[in-house]
Amino acid sequence: MGDYVWFHDVSWHATYAIYFFVIGIVAGLTFLSYLSWHNAALKPIRARSAWAALVLLAIGGLLLIGDLSQPLRFVNTLNPFYLNFASPLAWGVLNIVAFGIALVVYLFLMRKGKDGSGKWMAAIAALLALGLPVYTGFDLAVHQSRPVWNTPIMPVLFVAMAIASGSALASLLAGGNAATQASLRQYLLWSTGAVGVMLVSILGTTHYGGSAQELTYLILTTGTMGLIFVGIGIVAGTAVPIALLLAPFGRQQFSVIVAGLLVLAGGAALRYALLMGPQQLQTLY
């Protein structure tokens, strides 16, 4: 099954998994900050979410730059005469830069108390933020020879994980605000449930696919990778939070915060396993 695999190393390193995790939280927090203009219960986390998104965006950018063999090459991504607009990477760079600018303008307008223009800029920032997980998932989905990655559900999965991770961190930013925690519980519950459904779909189609898919399934569900993907990502980080939020005591603030912490741990594990697991197969042939 590996006759046509001409490279036998891991091309995408764990740094990208951390970047996927961080940028997903950025998108989720920005989306929640935008929703706060339409949901009064989320207003207490409006500014906190936006500022946290900016800090995490800077961290994500440093991760990408640091992973380059020659870090100064990142300057080329800002040169319009250098960009290859036929490449998804070019559009990803433009999305990140445009989002960063929109987020800074949004924070400036909020700081100045300009609610009218701030509300509109929140919508623009949220729209650009949506492109971050969509692009991340698309960047994996276009690899036709990679089991698990090559599925149109991947961008949707990353959007759901972004909302779940963002809601999880927002539950920590909300502190003891009961109304905010109750609203975040809904976003956390439904987004985590969506992640669970898509993970089951991916596992099913991978398990019953061809030989490459079946071997990838074994890598993802056994050994150390199985512990990360199934144990932490699916069970502890997806199934347990859903059960906790649906329990009779699931509406309590403590339950929402615990569920959020589990979702954050699961989100990091899922991104790592989804990135690294399918690449392990090519190192065997």
C-alpha positions as CSV (number, residue, x, y, z in Angstrom):
1,M,0.0,0.0,0.0
2,G,3.0,2.3,0.5
3,D,4.5,1.8,-3.0
4,Y,3.8,5.4,-4.1
5,V,5.0,7.1,-1.0
6,W,8.3,8.8,-1.9
7,F,9.0,10.6,1.3
8,H,9.5,8.8,4.6
9,D,9.8,11.5,7.2
10,V,7.3,13.6,9.2
11,S,6.9,16.9,7.2
12,W,4.5,18.6,9.6
13,H,6.1,18.8,13.1
14,A,4.4,19.1,16.5
15,T,4.8,22.8,16.4
16,Y,2.0,23.0,13.9
17,A,-0.3,21.1,16.2
18,I,0.3,23.7,18.9
19,Y,-0.3,26.4,16.3
20,F,-3.6,24.7,15.3
21,F,-4.6,24.6,18.9
22,V,-3.8,28.3,19.6
23,I,-5.3,29.6,16.4
24,G,-8.5,27.7,17.0
25,I,-8.9,29.3,20.4
26,V,-8.2,32.7,18.8
27,A,-11.1,32.1,16.3
28,G,-13.4,30.9,19.0
29,L,-12.7,33.8,21.3
30,T,-13.2,36.3,18.5
31,F,-16.5,34.7,17.5
32,L,-17.7,34.9,21.1
33,S,-16.6,38.6,21.4
34,Y,-18.7,39.3,18.3
35,L,-21.7,37.4,19.8
36,S,-21.5,39.5,22.9
37,W,-23.0,42.4,20.8
38,H,-26.1,40.3,20.3
39,N,-26.2,38.3,23.6
40,A,-26.1,40.4,26.7
41,A,-25.0,37.5,28.8
42,L,-21.6,37.4,27.0
43,K,-20.9,41.1,27.4
44,P,-18.7,40.6,30.4
45,I,-16.2,38.7,28.3
46,R,-16.3,40.9,25.2
47,A,-13.1,42.8,25.8
48,R,-11.3,39.9,27.7
49,S,-11.9,37.5,24.8
50,A,-10.7,40.0,22.2
51,W,-7.5,40.8,24.2
52,A,-6.8,37.1,24.8
53,A,-7.3,36.4,21.1
54,L,-4.7,39.1,20.2
55,V,-2.1,37.7,22.7
56,L,-2.7,34.1,21.4
57,L,-2.5,35.3,17.8
58,A,1.0,36.8,18.5
59,I,2.0,33.5,20.1
60,G,0.7,31.6,17.1
61,G,2.6,33.8,14.7
62,L,5.8,33.3,16.6
63,L,5.3,29.5,16.5
64,L,5.0,29.6,12.7
65,I,8.0,31.9,12.3
66,G,10.1,29.8,14.7
67,D,9.4,26.6,12.8
68,L,10.9,27.9,9.6
69,S,14.4,26.7,8.8
70,Q,15.2,30.3,8.0
71,P,12.9,32.4,10.2
72,L,13.5,35.6,8.2
73,R,11.7,34.0,5.3
74,F,8.4,35.1,6.9
75,V,9.1,38.5,5.4
76,N,8.5,37.0,1.9
77,T,4.9,36.1,3.0
78,L,4.2,39.8,3.3
79,N,5.6,40.6,-0.2
80,P,2.7,40.8,-2.7
81,F,5.1,40.2,-5.6
82,Y,6.3,37.0,-4.0
83,L,3.0,35.4,-3.1
84,N,1.7,32.6,-5.3
85,F,-2.0,33.1,-5.3
86,A,-2.6,29.6,-6.7
87,S,-1.4,28.2,-3.4
88,P,-3.6,27.8,-0.4
89,L,-0.7,29.0,1.8
90,A,-0.8,32.4,0.2
91,W,-4.5,32.8,1.0
92,G,-3.9,31.6,4.6
93,V,-1.2,34.2,5.1
94,L,-3.5,37.0,3.8
95,N,-6.3,35.7,6.0
96,I,-4.1,35.8,9.1
97,V,-2.7,39.3,8.3
98,A,-6.1,40.7,7.5
99,F,-7.6,39.2,10.7
100,G,-4.8,40.6,12.8
101,I,-5.4,44.1,11.5
102,A,-9.2,43.8,12.0
103,L,-8.7,42.6,15.5
104,V,-6.4,45.5,16.5
105,V,-8.8,48.0,15.0
106,Y,-11.7,46.3,16.8
107,L,-9.9,46.6,20.1
108,F,-9.0,50.3,19.4
109,L,-12.7,51.1,18.7
110,M,-13.8,49.3,21.9
111,R,-11.2,51.2,24.0
112,K,-12.5,54.5,22.5
113,G,-16.0,53.5,23.4
114,K,-17.3,53.7,19.8
115,D,-19.9,51.0,20.1
116,G,-21.5,51.6,16.6
117,S,-18.4,51.1,14.6
118,G,-17.0,48.6,17.1
119,K,-20.0,46.3,16.5
120,W,-19.4,46.4,12.8
121,M,-15.7,45.7,13.2
122,A,-16.5,42.8,15.5
123,A,-18.5,41.3,12.7
124,I,-15.6,41.7,10.2
125,A,-13.1,40.3,12.7
126,A,-15.4,37.3,13.4
127,L,-15.8,36.6,9.7
128,L,-12.0,36.7,9.1
129,A,-11.6,34.6,12.3
130,L,-13.8,31.9,10.8
131,G,-11.4,31.6,7.9
132,L,-8.6,30.6,10.3
133,P,-9.9,27.1,11.3
134,V,-11.5,26.7,7.8
135,Y,-8.1,27.3,6.2
136,T,-6.4,25.0,8.7
137,G,-8.7,22.1,7.9
138,F,-8.5,22.8,4.2
139,D,-4.7,22.8,4.3
140,L,-4.9,19.2,5.5
141,A,-7.9,18.1,3.3
142,V,-6.1,18.9,0.0
143,H,-3.5,16.1,0.7
144,Q,-5.1,13.4,-1.4
145,S,-2.7,10.6,-0.4
146,R,-3.2,11.1,3.4
147,P,-5.9,9.0,5.1
148,V,-8.0,11.0,7.6
149,W,-6.8,14.3,6.2
150,N,-8.3,13.9,2.8
151,T,-12.0,14.5,3.7
152,P,-14.2,17.6,3.2
153,I,-15.3,17.3,6.8
154,M,-11.9,18.4,8.0
155,P,-12.5,22.2,7.8
156,V,-15.9,21.8,9.5
157,L,-14.3,19.8,12.3
158,F,-11.7,22.5,12.9
159,V,-14.4,25.1,13.1
160,A,-16.3,23.1,15.7
161,M,-13.1,22.5,17.7
162,A,-12.4,26.2,17.5
163,I,-15.8,27.1,19.0
164,A,-15.4,24.4,21.6
165,S,-11.9,25.5,22.6
166,G,-12.8,29.2,22.6
167,S,-15.9,28.6,24.7
168,A,-13.7,26.5,27.1
169,L,-11.2,29.3,27.6
170,A,-14.0,31.9,27.8
171,S,-15.5,29.9,30.7
172,L,-12.3,30.6,32.6
173,L,-12.3,34.3,31.7
174,A,-16.0,34.6,32.8
175,G,-15.1,33.8,36.4
176,G,-18.1,33.6,38.7
177,N,-20.6,35.3,36.3
178,A,-23.5,32.9,36.4
179,A,-25.3,34.3,33.3
180,T,-22.2,34.2,31.2
181,Q,-21.3,30.7,32.3
182,A,-24.9,29.5,31.5
183,S,-24.6,30.9,28.0
184,L,-21.1,29.5,27.4
185,R,-22.4,26.1,28.6
186,Q,-24.7,26.0,25.5
187,Y,-21.9,26.8,23.1
188,L,-19.5,24.4,24.8
189,L,-22.1,21.6,24.8
190,W,-23.2,21.9,21.2
191,S,-19.8,22.5,19.7
192,T,-18.3,19.6,21.6
193,G,-21.2,17.4,20.6
194,A,-20.6,18.3,16.9
195,V,-16.9,17.4,17.3
196,G,-17.8,14.0,18.7
197,V,-20.2,13.2,15.8
198,M,-17.5,14.1,13.2
199,L,-14.8,12.1,15.0
200,V,-17.1,9.0,15.0
201,S,-17.6,9.6,11.3
202,I,-13.9,9.9,10.6
203,L,-13.1,6.8,12.6
204,G,-15.8,4.8,10.8
205,T,-14.8,5.7,7.3
206,T,-11.1,5.2,8.1
207,H,-11.6,1.8,9.8
208,Y,-13.6,0.5,6.8
209,G,-11.5,2.0,4.1
210,G,-8.6,0.6,2.1
211,S,-5.4,-0.9,3.6
212,A,-3.8,2.6,4.1
213,Q,-6.9,3.8,5.9
214,E,-7.0,0.7,8.1
215,L,-3.4,1.0,9.1
216,T,-3.9,4.7,9.9
217,Y,-6.9,3.7,12.0
218,L,-4.6,1.2,13.9
219,I,-2.0,4.0,14.5
220,L,-4.6,6.4,15.8
221,T,-6.3,3.9,18.1
222,T,-3.4,1.9,19.6
223,G,-0.3,2.5,21.6
224,T,0.8,6.0,22.7
225,M,-1.1,7.7,19.8
226,G,-4.2,5.8,20.8
227,L,-3.9,7.0,24.3
228,I,-3.6,10.6,23.1
229,F,-6.3,10.4,20.4
230,V,-8.9,8.1,22.0
231,G,-8.1,8.4,25.7
232,I,-7.5,12.1,26.0
233,G,-9.0,13.5,22.8
234,I,-12.2,11.5,22.4
235,V,-13.0,10.1,25.9
236,A,-11.6,12.6,28.4
237,G,-11.8,15.7,26.1
238,T,-15.1,15.0,24.3
239,A,-17.3,12.3,25.8
240,V,-16.7,13.2,29.5
241,P,-17.4,17.0,29.1
242,I,-20.6,16.2,27.2
243,A,-21.7,13.8,30.0
244,L,-20.7,16.4,32.7
245,L,-22.7,19.2,31.0
246,L,-25.8,17.0,30.6
247,A,-25.7,15.8,34.2
248,P,-28.2,17.2,36.7
249,F,-25.4,19.3,38.2
250,G,-24.1,20.3,34.7
251,R,-25.5,23.8,34.9
252,Q,-23.3,24.7,37.9
253,Q,-20.4,27.1,37.3
254,F,-17.9,24.5,38.6
255,S,-19.1,21.9,36.2
256,V,-18.8,24.3,33.2
257,I,-15.3,25.2,34.2
258,V,-14.2,21.6,34.7
259,A,-15.8,20.7,31.3
260,G,-14.0,23.6,29.7
261,L,-10.6,22.4,31.1
262,L,-11.3,18.9,29.8
263,V,-12.2,20.3,26.4
264,L,-9.0,22.3,26.2
265,A,-6.9,19.2,27.0
266,G,-8.9,17.2,24.5
267,G,-8.6,19.8,21.8
268,A,-4.9,19.9,22.1
269,A,-4.7,16.1,22.0
270,L,-7.0,15.8,19.0
271,R,-5.1,18.3,17.0
272,Y,-1.8,16.6,17.8
273,A,-3.1,13.2,16.9
274,L,-4.9,14.3,13.7
275,L,-1.7,16.0,12.5
276,M,0.9,13.5,13.6
277,G,-0.9,10.1,13.4
278,P,-1.6,10.0,9.6
279,Q,2.1,11.0,9.0
280,Q,3.4,8.1,11.0
281,L,2.2,5.7,8.3
282,Q,4.6,7.1,5.7
283,T,7.6,6.5,8.0
284,L,6.9,2.7,7.9
285,Y,7.2,2.2,4.1
